[in-house]
Amino acid sequence: MMQEAVILVNENDEQIGMMPKLKAHEKGVLHRAFSVFLFNTQGEMLLQQRAFGKYHSEGLWSNTCCSHPKVGEDTQSAAHRRLMEEMGLETDLQFLYSFLYKAELDKGLTEHELDHVFIGISDQKPVINTEEVADWKYRSIDELFRDLESHPEHYSVWFKMEVRNVLDKFNESKQKK
């Protein structure tokens, strides 16, 4: 894995330093991240299966894409960049909310992130980067929750933490329009 740096932050999302990504996950240090959730016009969510060989959570299903902004890069620009790098997609993204979480992962790693959540709508077919993504699928919300209940072990820890909140906030934002 390339030794790219993550941006260390405090609970107010103020930058306090940088650290190699793997080291931050080994030590469980709070850092800035983002998650993108795309829906198609039928209201189905676009999921990705993380590539096998990833340094954690390999082969698990998750939201459309997620990552960390690069040093000097604003978070929304990073979300657009990574959506293109992982899924080959370009679409408008709307900031939804941020949340802080800490979770134990496989391989002795810890995810401790201030996660910025973005949503978008697209009917484009992904063109995946197979180094990052093993597979993709659109799922209705009902199908998704049935599978989450039956097979929670098939999904990333952060996805399980945020999917209900994302849907609630997404529905709230649609009602305000």
C-alpha positions in Angstrom: 0.0 0.0 0.0 1.2 3.4 -0.9 2.2 5.5 2.1 -0.3 8.3 1.4 -1.1 10.6 4.3 -4.4 11.3 6.0 -5.3 14.6 7.6 -5.5 14.3 11.4 -8.3 16.5 12.9 -9.8 17.3 16.3 -13.5 16.8 17.0 -14.2 20.2 15.4 -12.6 19.1 12.1 -9.7 21.4 12.6 -6.5 20.0 11.0 -3.9 19.2 13.7 -1.4 17.2 11.6 -0.8 14.4 9.1 0.1 10.8 9.4 0.6 7.9 6.9 -2.8 6.2 6.3 -1.8 2.8 7.5 -0.2 4.1 10.7 -3.3 6.2 11.5 -5.5 3.0 11.2 -3.0 1.0 13.3 -3.1 3.7 16.1 -6.8 4.6 15.8 -6.0 8.3 15.4 -8.9 10.6 14.4 -8.7 11.7 10.8 -10.8 13.3 8.1 -12.7 11.0 5.7 -15.8 11.1 3.4 -18.5 8.7 2.2 -20.5 9.0 -1.0 -23.9 7.5 -1.4 -25.4 7.5 -4.9 -29.0 6.6 -5.8 -30.5 6.1 -9.2 -33.8 7.8 -10.3 -35.7 4.7 -9.2 -34.4 5.3 -5.6 -32.0 2.3 -5.6 -28.7 2.7 -3.8 -25.4 2.0 -5.7 -23.3 -0.3 -3.6 -19.7 -1.4 -4.2 -17.9 -4.5 -3.1 -14.5 -3.6 -1.8 -11.7 -5.2 -3.8 -10.1 -8.4 -2.4 -6.6 -7.5 -1.3 -7.6 -4.1 0.3 -5.7 -3.4 3.5 -9.0 -3.8 5.5 -12.6 -4.8 5.0 -11.7 -6.6 1.7 -14.6 -8.1 -0.2 -17.3 -6.4 2.0 -20.2 -4.5 0.5 -20.3 -0.8 1.2 -21.5 2.6 0.1 -20.7 3.9 -3.4 -17.3 5.1 -2.4 -15.3 6.4 0.5 -11.8 7.6 1.2 -9.8 10.4 2.7 -9.0 13.8 1.2 -5.4 14.5 0.3 -3.5 17.1 2.1 -4.6 20.5 0.8 -7.7 19.1 -0.9 -11.1 20.2 0.2 -13.4 17.3 1.1 -16.1 17.8 -1.6 -13.4 17.9 -4.3 -11.9 14.7 -2.8 -15.3 13.0 -3.0 -15.7 13.9 -6.7 -12.1 12.7 -7.4 -12.5 9.4 -5.6 -15.9 8.7 -7.1 -14.2 9.0 -10.6 -11.2 6.9 -9.5 -13.1 4.1 -8.0 -16.4 4.0 -9.9 -15.7 6.0 -13.1 -18.7 8.2 -12.3 -19.1 12.0 -12.3 -22.3 13.6 -10.8 -23.4 16.4 -8.6 -22.8 15.7 -4.9 -24.6 17.3 -2.0 -23.1 17.5 1.5 -25.5 15.8 3.8 -23.9 15.8 7.3 -20.7 14.8 9.2 -20.3 12.3 12.1 -17.5 11.0 14.2 -17.1 7.3 14.8 -14.5 4.8 16.0 -14.7 1.1 15.2 -12.4 -2.0 15.3 -11.7 -3.5 11.9 -10.1 -6.7 10.7 -6.3 -7.1 10.7 -5.9 -5.2 14.0 -6.8 -1.9 12.5 -9.1 0.8 13.9 -11.2 3.2 11.9 -11.5 6.6 13.8 -12.9 9.1 11.4 -14.7 12.4 11.2 -16.7 11.3 8.1 -18.3 13.8 5.7 -21.3 12.2 4.0 -22.3 13.2 0.4 -25.2 12.1 -1.7 -26.0 12.2 -5.4 -28.3 10.9 -8.0 -27.1 9.1 -11.2 -28.3 6.5 -13.6 -24.8 6.0 -15.1 -23.4 2.5 -15.2 -20.1 2.4 -13.2 -16.8 1.6 -14.8 -15.0 0.2 -11.8 -11.3 0.4 -10.9 -10.7 -3.3 -10.1 -7.8 -2.4 -7.8 -10.4 -0.7 -5.6 -13.7 -2.4 -6.4 -14.6 -6.0 -6.9 -18.2 -5.6 -8.0 -21.2 -3.2 -7.8 -24.9 -3.4 -7.7 -28.0 -1.1 -7.4 -30.3 -2.3 -4.6 -33.8 -1.2 -3.5 -33.9 0.0 0.0 -36.1 -2.9 1.0 -33.8 -5.5 -0.6 -30.8 -3.8 1.1 -32.3 -3.8 4.6 -33.5 -7.4 4.2 -29.9 -8.4 3.3 -28.4 -6.3 6.0 -30.6 -8.1 8.6 -29.8 -11.6 7.2 -26.1 -11.1 6.4 -24.6 -8.1 8.4 -21.2 -9.7 8.0 -21.2 -9.0 4.3 -21.1 -5.2 4.9 -18.5 -2.7 6.1 -18.8 -1.5 9.6 -19.1 2.2 8.6 -21.8 1.4 6.1 -23.9 -0.4 8.8 -23.4 2.6 11.1 -24.5 5.3 8.6 -27.0 3.8 6.1 -30.2 4.4 8.2 -29.1 7.9 9.1 -28.2 8.7 5.4 -31.6 7.6 4.3 -33.4 9.6 7.0 -31.5 12.7 6.2 -31.8 12.2 2.4 -35.6 11.8 2.7 -35.7 15.0 4.9 -33.8 16.9 2.3 -36.2 15.8 -0.4 -39.2 16.9 1.6 -37.7 20.4 2.1 -37.6 20.9 -1.7 
